[in-house]
Amino acid sequence: MFKAKAFEILETLTEKEYSLFKDYLESPFFNSNQRLVKLLVFLKQFYPEFNQDELTRELVHKEIYGKIKFSDAKIRVLFSEFNEKLENFMSQISYETKFVEKKFNLIEQLDKRKLGKREEEVLEKLEDELKSQELNLDLLLNLMRLESERFNYQLNHKFLSTVKNTRSDIYCLIKRGEYFVQFIILDVLKSTDILYKYIKYNDQKIDDTMLIKFISTLDIKKILKDIQGFKSEYSDVLTIYYKFYLAFSELDNHKFYLDFKNTVLKDQSLKGTEIKKFFIAKLIDYCITKNTYSIKRAYENDLFDIYNVYLREEMYLSPRNQFFYPDLFRNIVFLALRLKKFDWCREFIDGYSHTLHPEIRQSMVNYSMSQILFREGDFENSLIYLNKVKFDAFIFKYDVRNLSLMLNYELKNYDIVEMQIDAYRHFIKYDQNTQDFKKVGVNNFIKVINSLLLMLSSVSNDLDFQKSKILKEINSLPELHFRSWLKRKAEEIPVNA
């Protein structure tokens, strides 16, 4: 068995794509080396998995070169060319599905050949296609490009400087400028939103960068407000973006959030669009942000309702990602449990776990069931489910360790808890994939559990003082995971034992 970069791509091809790749290699327009066709046909017997022991360099060499003496260099060169053709084929597949890009390339060729009438026809067809698409950054870029092509066409083919032609030229430039302004606004709103999320969760400083300096000079709120007075084909969507901006820039003003939410949920023209998916994601972010900084967590029911819209309209599916995001799955489970919607949570797991990636699916189900049973007080069965989680392959290692600590504490397996604390501290210390600021809350959680264990084993006469001290610490620590549970466990410890 040997490894080749081409195998990684070949394994992902469908039967139809494998056959199309053969057609591609057989075409003299794309390939002149017939050995590559022979290689593809030979490899078909190993498709779709090429990690088989019988697949060796020597076997490939014999099949392709016959009785010629084995040469490792020949095999490397052969597979290098094969991989290049395979990558080109992948690009060709992608290109064939991109109607807009093909039309722009056609316009370029027609312009070079001075075929003005044909070029004008293609420009009109392309405009119709673009105007039928929903608003996004790629669309705005393509519309800008379209107006540039139309302006160039008019300069090259309409030589008379008439009032009509001049107005048409000006119109192209104005439309291109309008699309550019809209592109800047949407890109700033979207890219900074994503950027600040990364900063929030990775503790990075970016204030002294060109991007932030540029954004800080823009009065996005004023720009969005001003363009409300200009009617365009995307005015309605831009109005919603304005409401989105107001909701997040005025977090303390509940009316802006309500206006944004009601518009997104009631506007039927948004149904099934990527724009609605984006706005729903923003509503989720808003509720999570408000709940994070509010003791009362007043937006949990709102968040639950929005998650239901997200699920009902299957927003978890996309062309780029066909699996449910595990982070989101986990967050929905946790929210349902906080709201004590245990039956709903079970239905959610049964109904949507099949959309998780196969590698984590069963572990996520076991972990989620363990969480439900833990909240219901069935600690023994909860631990049984938790022990079924394949820890090495599970992405939520901190979650599993936290739950295991609490379960063993509830089951009075204090010796196990002590051993787990030592192992957990070691794990956290050498975990390089988690930022230090994220470790504070879990380190404090471990510290308090350890204090509870010490108090349980104490023979001191000042247990009342120790208990008071622990409760004070639980209430005062700014970063502490599972504060409510720890407080409950501390209050349960008898002081006159």
Summary of the structure (lengths in Angstrom):
residues: 497
radius of gyration: 30.6
end to end distance: 67.1
largest distance: 102.9
contacts: 1322
relative contact order: 0.03
helix: 75%
strand: 0%
